[in-house]
Amino acid sequence: MRELVIISSRNFYFYILLENEEVIEVRLDKKNKTNSVGSIFKGKVKKLLPHMNAAFIDIGEKKEAFLPLKDHLECCQKLKVGDEPLLQLRRASIQSKGAKLSCKITLPGKYLVLMPTIDYISVSTKLDEETKKLLKKRIYEIIQPFNEEDKFGYIIRTKAINATDEEIIQDFQALKQQWNNIVKRYHKVNAPALLYEEGLRAYAFLRDYAGDIQKIYTNDKYLAEQLEDYIRLNFNKSDIKVIYVSENKESLFEKYNVERLINRILNPYVWLKTGGYLIIEETEALVAIDVNSGSLKKYKTLEETALHTNLEAAKEIVKQIRLRDLGGIIVVDFIDMYLEEYKEKLIKVLEEEIKKDKQTIKIKSFTSLGLLELTRKKADKSLIKQLSEVCQHCEGSGYNKGKDIVLFEIENKIKSLKPFFKLKIFINKALEKDIKSLIKDLSLENEVEIVINKNLKQFEYRIEKF
């Protein structure tokens, strides 16, 4: 059973996806955020650098976005400076790297992902070859009468296996209409312009886990109404229940122990049940994961100990990759094993575990140094980067909680302590302006006293109830 919890605050939507009461994914969205991954733009070509296989495109942001020329030529004509191509954001700006664009537009639906700029049909990589072949034939026969003129490409999602012909047609027609609306807007606006932006991340959760999320809890009444409308239009309403939880009755922040969850995600150490542990370190270039045996002495030989620790670690590593939304190149230093059959067992376990992830994870081979390489699509900052800021004191060797997430914690703690006569919030002066703004927005100027404590660290705080 899957449940989705959405905690709404002034600046954030904080998403927690649970499977059989275990947290499997956590995501964070800033409210009023623009230009998210999947957004479609009418851009303007500013620079062409063929020797670097690069075009730089103005999409209305401070920094020009990067478009690989080779990628563009596969589906569109040759570019020149001043052209106004229709492009999709594939990767948001991350640290020193600018946003990345593509002309290969994808519009995700429940059962299909429409690719209107490519005449190509693909099937989910999570299915075996025989199932892929049969499913591709069936979906092609259903859609072809509605696609003869346009010849749109599409990816068939795993969920299409159990969909009826009518559901497939409805999904295709809805995506087709969505694309037609984007094209109409393209011809009406001047570049640079945003043509399409995907809605709430909650919609993506519902679409990606179509039929598998049974309940949604949120503390935002308006959001609950939006979700009910979306479900009514796109799903069988009886399948998914949206439950509004008033903060006067129960705090979702406290119920799901969000502060502890955030600390867990920021902690580089992950302990395994058998006594071993992982160390997860993220750099700009890659993610490094080190597997350690710890105190495990259950097995007769070192090789057996290494195998069992590595098998447990493999399952936990995939869980942590999903939970922390890690992407790009991931290098795992498993405990050394010399028997090839043990290495094969480890790869098989990993192959089974990665099927649970909606993002595609590719397993490379062991390197000559015994390291295992994985890759996972990196579309945005990892959750760790979103939850933290680089420490001013250690200059990047560690992390503190970011100011925004500290304010998120304080806001929800105040709400969870109601009713109260008086609250005192002890903070460092660095938070004073933001806390005053928060208290004003909550209309609690008379009930909450702010106390500046120089002994507290930059974003450290303490709350006392009277």
C-alpha positions as CSV (number, residue, x, y, z in Angstrom):
1,M,0.0,0.0,0.0
2,R,1.4,3.4,-1.0
3,E,0.5,6.7,0.6
4,L,1.5,10.3,-0.3
5,V,1.9,12.9,2.4
6,I,2.2,16.6,1.3
7,I,3.1,19.2,3.9
8,S,2.4,22.7,2.8
9,S,4.2,25.7,4.4
10,R,4.7,29.3,3.3
11,N,7.5,28.5,0.9
12,F,7.5,24.7,0.4
13,Y,5.6,21.6,-0.6
14,F,7.3,18.7,1.2
15,Y,6.4,15.3,-0.2
16,I,6.8,12.0,1.5
17,L,5.9,8.8,-0.4
18,L,5.4,5.7,1.8
19,E,5.2,2.1,0.9
20,N,3.8,-0.2,3.6
21,E,4.5,2.6,6.1
22,E,8.2,2.9,5.1
23,V,9.4,6.2,3.6
24,I,10.7,5.4,0.0
25,E,10.9,8.9,-1.5
26,V,11.1,12.4,-0.3
27,R,10.9,15.4,-2.6
28,L,10.8,19.2,-2.0
29,D,9.2,21.9,-4.2
30,K,9.5,25.6,-3.7
31,K,6.2,27.4,-4.2
32,N,6.0,29.7,-7.2
33,K,9.0,28.0,-8.6
34,T,9.4,28.5,-12.4
35,N,11.4,26.8,-15.1
36,S,11.3,23.3,-13.6
37,V,12.5,20.2,-15.5
38,G,10.1,19.4,-18.3
39,S,9.2,23.0,-19.0
40,I,9.0,23.9,-22.7
41,F,10.3,27.2,-24.1
42,K,10.4,29.3,-27.2
43,G,14.1,30.1,-27.0
44,K,16.4,32.4,-29.0
45,V,19.8,31.2,-30.2
46,K,22.6,33.6,-28.9
47,K,25.8,31.7,-29.7
48,L,26.9,28.7,-31.8
49,L,30.1,26.8,-30.9
50,P,30.3,23.8,-33.3
51,H,33.7,22.8,-32.1
52,M,32.1,22.3,-28.6
53,N,28.9,20.7,-30.0
54,A,27.1,23.6,-28.3
55,A,24.5,26.2,-28.8
56,F,23.6,28.7,-26.1
57,I,20.0,29.7,-25.9
58,D,18.2,32.6,-24.2
59,I,15.1,31.1,-22.4
60,G,14.5,34.1,-20.2
61,E,16.9,33.2,-17.3
62,K,19.9,35.1,-16.1
63,K,22.3,32.4,-17.6
64,E,22.0,31.1,-21.1
65,A,21.0,27.5,-21.4
66,F,23.1,24.8,-23.2
67,L,21.8,22.8,-26.2
68,P,23.9,20.0,-27.6
69,L,24.0,20.5,-31.4
70,K,24.3,16.8,-32.2
71,D,21.1,16.1,-30.2
72,H,19.3,18.9,-32.0
73,L,20.2,17.8,-35.5
74,E,18.6,14.3,-34.9
75,C,15.1,15.9,-34.8
76,C,15.3,19.4,-36.1
77,Q,17.0,21.5,-38.9
78,K,20.4,23.2,-38.6
79,L,20.5,26.2,-36.3
80,K,21.7,29.7,-36.8
81,V,22.1,32.7,-34.5
82,G,18.7,34.4,-34.1
83,D,16.6,31.2,-34.6
84,E,13.8,30.6,-32.2
85,P,13.6,26.8,-31.6
86,L,11.0,25.1,-29.4
87,L,13.0,23.3,-26.7
88,Q,12.4,21.4,-23.4
89,L,14.4,21.8,-20.2
90,R,16.2,18.5,-19.4
91,R,18.3,19.6,-16.5
92,A,18.0,22.6,-14.3
93,S,21.0,24.8,-13.5
94,I,23.1,23.0,-10.9
95,Q,26.0,24.9,-9.2
96,S,28.4,26.1,-12.0
97,K,26.5,24.2,-14.7
98,G,23.8,26.0,-16.7
99,A,20.5,24.5,-17.7
100,K,20.5,21.8,-20.4
101,L,17.9,21.8,-23.2
102,S,16.7,19.3,-25.8
103,C,14.5,19.4,-29.0
104,K,13.3,15.9,-28.2
105,I,10.1,16.9,-26.5
106,T,8.5,14.5,-24.1
107,L,5.0,14.9,-22.6
108,P,4.2,12.2,-20.0
109,G,0.8,10.7,-19.5
110,K,-0.5,7.8,-17.5
111,Y,0.2,5.1,-20.0
112,L,2.3,6.9,-22.7
113,V,5.0,9.5,-23.0
114,L,4.3,11.5,-26.2
115,M,7.4,12.4,-28.3
116,P,5.9,14.8,-30.9
117,T,9.2,15.8,-32.5
118,I,10.4,12.2,-33.2
119,D,8.8,9.4,-35.2
120,Y,9.9,6.6,-32.8
121,I,8.2,4.0,-30.6
122,S,9.8,2.7,-27.5
123,V,8.7,0.5,-24.6
124,S,9.6,0.7,-20.9
125,T,13.0,-0.9,-20.2
126,K,11.6,-2.5,-17.0
127,L,9.8,-5.2,-19.1
128,D,11.3,-8.4,-20.6
129,E,11.8,-8.6,-24.4
130,E,8.8,-10.8,-25.2
131,T,6.4,-8.6,-23.1
132,K,7.8,-5.5,-24.9
133,K,7.2,-7.0,-28.3
134,L,3.6,-7.9,-27.6
135,L,2.8,-4.7,-25.8
136,K,4.4,-2.6,-28.6
137,K,2.3,-4.4,-31.3
138,R,-1.0,-4.0,-29.3
139,I,-0.5,-0.3,-28.5
140,Y,0.6,0.5,-32.1
141,E,-2.6,-1.1,-33.4
142,I,-4.8,0.9,-31.0
143,I,-3.1,4.3,-31.6
144,Q,-2.3,4.1,-35.3
145,P,-5.7,5.2,-36.6
146,F,-5.3,8.4,-34.6
147,N,-1.7,9.0,-35.5
148,E,-1.5,8.4,-39.2
149,E,-1.2,12.1,-40.1
150,D,1.1,13.4,-37.3
151,K,3.3,10.3,-36.9
152,F,4.1,11.2,-33.3
153,G,6.6,9.1,-31.5
154,Y,5.8,7.7,-28.0
155,I,7.2,5.6,-25.1
156,I,4.8,2.9,-23.8
157,R,4.9,2.9,-20.0
158,T,4.7,-0.2,-17.9
159,K,1.2,0.6,-16.6
160,A,-0.1,0.3,-20.2
161,I,-0.1,-3.5,-19.8
162,N,-3.3,-3.4,-17.7
163,A,-4.9,-0.4,-19.5
164,T,-8.0,-0.8,-21.7
165,D,-8.1,0.2,-25.4
166,E,-10.3,3.2,-24.4
167,E,-7.9,4.3,-21.7
168,I,-4.9,4.2,-24.1
169,I,-6.8,6.3,-26.7
170,Q,-7.9,8.8,-24.1
171,D,-4.4,9.2,-22.9
172,F,-3.0,9.7,-26.4
173,Q,-5.7,12.2,-27.4
174,A,-5.1,14.2,-24.2
175,L,-1.4,14.4,-24.8
176,K,-1.9,15.3,-28.5
177,Q,-4.2,18.2,-27.5
178,Q,-1.6,19.3,-25.0
179,W,1.0,19.4,-27.7
180,N,-1.3,21.3,-30.1
181,N,-1.9,24.0,-27.4
182,I,1.9,24.4,-26.9
183,V,2.4,24.8,-30.7
184,K,-0.5,27.4,-30.8
185,R,1.2,29.4,-28.0
186,Y,4.6,29.1,-29.8
187,H,3.2,31.1,-32.7
188,K,1.6,33.8,-30.6
189,V,4.4,34.8,-28.3
190,N,7.8,36.4,-28.7
191,A,11.0,34.7,-27.7
192,P,12.2,34.0,-25.1
193,A,9.0,32.7,-23.6
194,L,7.7,29.8,-21.4
195,L,5.2,27.7,-23.4
196,Y,4.4,24.9,-20.9
197,E,5.1,24.1,-17.3
198,E,4.2,20.9,-15.6
199,G,1.9,21.4,-12.6
200,L,2.3,20.2,-9.0
201,R,4.8,17.4,-8.4
202,A,1.9,15.6,-6.8
203,Y,0.4,15.2,-10.2
204,A,3.6,13.5,-11.4
205,F,3.5,11.1,-8.4
206,L,-0.1,10.2,-9.2
207,R,0.8,9.7,-12.9
208,D,4.0,7.7,-12.3
209,Y,2.3,5.5,-9.7
210,A,-1.0,5.3,-11.5
211,G,-3.4,3.2,-9.4
212,D,-0.8,2.4,-6.8
213,I,-1.3,5.4,-4.4
214,Q,-4.3,4.7,-2.2
215,K,-4.3,7.8,0.1
216,I,-3.0,11.3,0.0
217,Y,-2.8,13.4,3.2
218,T,-2.2,17.1,3.2
219,N,-2.5,20.0,5.6
220,D,-3.5,22.4,2.7
221,K,-7.3,22.6,2.1
222,Y,-6.9,24.3,-1.3
223,L,-4.4,21.8,-2.4
224,A,-6.7,18.9,-1.4
225,E,-9.4,20.4,-3.6
226,Q,-7.0,20.7,-6.5
227,L,-5.9,17.1,-6.1
228,E,-9.5,15.9,-6.0
229,D,-10.3,17.8,-9.2
230,Y,-7.2,16.3,-10.9
231,I,-8.1,12.7,-9.7
232,R,-11.7,13.2,-10.9
233,L,-10.5,14.1,-14.4
234,N,-7.8,11.5,-14.7
235,F,-8.5,8.5,-12.4
236,N,-11.3,6.5,-10.9
237,K,-12.1,8.7,-7.9
238,S,-12.9,5.8,-5.7
239,D,-9.3,4.4,-6.1
240,I,-7.6,7.4,-4.4
241,K,-8.7,9.2,-1.3
242,V,-7.5,12.7,-0.6
243,I,-7.6,13.5,3.1
244,Y,-7.3,17.0,4.4
245,V,-5.7,17.1,7.9
246,S,-6.4,20.3,9.8
247,E,-3.4,21.6,11.7
248,N,-5.7,22.3,14.6
249,K,-6.3,18.6,14.9
250,E,-3.0,17.0,14.0
251,S,0.4,18.1,12.8
252,L,1.6,16.0,9.8
253,F,5.1,17.4,10.5
254,E,5.1,15.8,13.9
255,K,3.2,12.6,12.9
256,Y,5.7,11.7,10.2
257,N,8.7,13.0,12.3
258,V,9.9,15.2,9.5
259,E,12.8,16.8,11.5
260,R,14.3,13.4,12.2
261,L,13.7,12.4,8.5
262,I,15.6,15.5,7.3
263,N,18.5,14.7,9.7
264,R,18.6,11.1,8.4
265,I,18.9,12.2,4.8
266,L,21.6,14.7,5.6
267,N,23.6,12.1,7.6
268,P,26.3,10.5,5.4
269,Y,26.3,7.3,7.6
270,V,23.7,4.6,7.0
271,W,23.8,1.6,9.3
272,L,22.9,-1.9,8.1
273,K,21.0,-4.4,10.2
274,T,23.9,-6.8,10.3
275,G,26.3,-4.3,11.8
276,G,27.9,-3.0,8.6
277,Y,27.4,0.6,7.4
278,L,27.5,2.9,4.3
279,I,29.2,6.2,3.9
280,I,27.5,8.4,1.2
281,E,29.4,11.4,0.0
282,E,28.2,13.7,-2.8
283,T,30.6,15.9,-4.9
284,E,29.9,18.0,-7.9
285,A,31.5,15.3,-10.2
286,L,30.0,12.1,-8.7
287,V,28.5,10.3,-5.7
288,A,30.8,8.0,-3.8
289,I,29.4,5.2,-1.6
290,D,31.7,3.2,0.6
291,V,30.6,-0.1,2.1
292,N,32.0,-1.2,5.4
293,S,31.6,-4.5,7.3
294,G,31.6,-3.0,10.8
295,S,31.4,-5.6,13.5
296,L,29.9,-8.4,11.4
297,K,31.6,-11.7,12.3
298,K,28.8,-14.1,11.7
299,Y,30.3,-16.1,8.8
300,K,33.2,-18.5,8.7
301,T,35.3,-16.9,6.0
302,L,36.1,-13.3,5.1
303,E,34.7,-13.9,1.6
304,E,31.3,-15.1,3.0
305,T,31.2,-12.1,5.3
306,A,32.0,-9.8,2.4
307,L,29.2,-11.4,0.2
308,H,26.5,-11.1,2.8
309,T,27.4,-7.5,3.8
310,N,27.6,-6.5,0.1
311,L,24.2,-8.1,-0.6
312,E,22.5,-6.2,2.2
313,A,24.4,-3.1,1.3
314,A,23.2,-3.4,-2.4
315,K,19.5,-3.3,-1.3
316,E,20.1,-0.3,1.0
317,I,22.1,1.6,-1.6
318,V,19.3,1.5,-4.1
319,K,16.9,2.6,-1.3
320,Q,19.2,5.5,-0.4
321,I,19.6,6.6,-4.0
322,R,15.8,6.9,-4.4
323,L,15.3,8.5,-1.0
324,R,18.1,11.1,-1.5
325,D,17.3,11.5,-5.2
326,L,21.0,11.0,-6.1
327,G,21.9,11.2,-9.8
328,G,24.7,11.3,-12.3
329,I,27.7,9.0,-11.8
330,I,27.6,6.9,-8.7
331,V,30.6,4.9,-7.7
332,V,30.3,2.1,-5.1
333,D,33.2,0.7,-3.2
334,F,31.9,-2.7,-2.1
335,I,34.0,-4.9,0.2
336,D,36.5,-6.8,-1.9
337,M,35.3,-10.2,-3.3
338,Y,37.5,-12.4,-5.4
339,L,35.0,-15.1,-6.5
340,E,33.3,-14.2,-9.8
341,E,30.1,-16.1,-8.8
342,Y,29.8,-13.8,-5.7
343,K,30.2,-10.7,-7.9
344,E,27.4,-12.1,-10.2
345,K,25.1,-12.6,-7.3
346,L,25.7,-9.0,-6.2
347,I,24.9,-7.7,-9.7
348,K,21.6,-9.8,-9.9
349,V,20.4,-8.4,-6.5
350,L,21.1,-4.8,-7.8
351,E,19.3,-5.5,-11.1
352,E,16.2,-6.6,-9.1
353,E,16.3,-3.7,-6.7
354,I,16.7,-0.9,-9.4
355,K,13.4,-2.1,-11.0
356,K,11.6,-0.4,-8.0
357,D,13.0,3.0,-9.1
358,K,11.0,5.1,-11.6
359,Q,14.3,6.7,-12.7
360,T,16.4,4.5,-14.9
361,I,19.6,3.2,-13.2
362,K,22.2,1.7,-15.4
363,I,24.7,-0.8,-13.9
364,K,28.2,-0.6,-15.4
365,S,30.9,-3.2,-14.7
366,F,33.4,-3.5,-11.9
367,T,36.5,-1.4,-12.6
368,S,40.0,-2.7,-12.4
369,L,40.1,-1.2,-8.9
370,G,37.1,-3.2,-7.8
371,L,34.7,-0.3,-7.9
372,L,31.2,-0.7,-9.3
373,E,29.8,2.2,-11.5
374,L,26.2,3.1,-11.7
375,T,24.5,6.0,-13.5
376,R,21.1,7.6,-12.8
377,K,19.5,10.5,-14.6
378,K,20.3,13.8,-12.9
379,A,17.6,16.3,-13.7
380,D,17.9,18.6,-10.7
381,K,19.8,19.1,-7.4
382,S,19.8,16.1,-5.1
383,L,17.7,16.3,-2.0
384,I,20.8,16.7,0.1
385,K,21.7,19.9,-1.9
386,Q,18.1,21.2,-1.6
387,L,18.0,20.6,2.1
388,S,21.4,22.1,3.0
389,E,23.7,25.0,2.4
390,V,27.5,24.7,2.2
391,C,28.9,25.3,5.7
392,Q,30.5,28.8,6.0
393,H,33.0,27.4,8.5
394,C,34.2,24.2,6.8
395,E,33.9,25.7,3.2
396,G,32.1,22.8,1.7
397,S,33.5,19.7,3.5
398,G,30.2,19.3,5.4
399,Y,26.7,20.7,5.5
400,N,24.4,22.7,7.8
401,K,20.6,22.7,7.3
402,G,19.7,25.5,5.0
403,K,17.9,28.6,6.3
404,D,14.7,27.8,4.3
405,I,14.4,24.3,5.7
406,V,15.1,25.6,9.3
407,L,12.2,28.1,8.8
408,F,10.1,25.3,7.5
409,E,10.8,23.3,10.7
410,I,10.1,26.3,13.0
411,E,6.8,27.1,11.2
412,N,5.5,23.6,11.6
413,K,6.7,23.3,15.2
414,I,4.9,26.5,16.2
415,K,1.7,25.1,14.5
416,S,2.1,21.7,16.3
417,L,2.4,23.4,19.7
418,K,-1.0,25.2,19.4
419,P,-2.9,26.1,21.5
420,F,-0.4,28.1,23.6
421,F,-0.4,31.3,25.7
422,K,3.2,32.3,25.0
423,L,6.2,31.0,23.0
424,K,9.8,32.0,23.2
425,I,12.0,31.4,20.2
426,F,15.8,31.6,20.8
427,I,17.7,32.2,17.7
428,N,21.0,33.5,16.3
429,K,20.8,37.1,14.9
430,A,21.2,35.6,11.4
431,L,17.5,34.4,11.6
432,E,16.0,37.5,13.1
433,K,14.6,39.1,10.0
434,D,13.1,35.9,8.6
435,I,11.6,34.8,12.0
436,K,9.9,38.2,12.4
437,S,8.4,37.9,8.9
438,L,7.2,34.3,9.7
439,I,5.6,35.4,13.0
440,K,3.9,38.3,11.2
441,D,2.5,36.0,8.5
442,L,1.2,33.6,11.1
443,S,-0.4,36.6,13.0
444,L,1.3,35.6,16.2
445,E,3.1,38.9,17.1
446,N,1.5,39.0,20.5
447,E,2.0,35.3,21.4
448,V,5.6,34.7,20.2
449,E,8.7,36.4,21.7
450,I,11.9,36.4,19.7
451,V,15.1,36.1,21.9
452,I,18.5,36.7,20.3
453,N,21.1,34.3,21.7
454,K,24.7,34.8,20.5
455,N,25.7,31.4,21.7
456,L,23.5,29.7,19.1
457,K,25.0,28.8,15.7
458,Q,23.9,30.5,12.5
459,F,20.6,28.7,12.0
460,E,20.3,27.0,15.3
461,Y,17.2,27.6,17.4
462,R,15.3,26.6,20.5
463,I,11.6,26.9,21.3
464,E,10.0,27.1,24.7
465,K,6.3,27.0,25.5
466,F,4.7,28.9,28.4
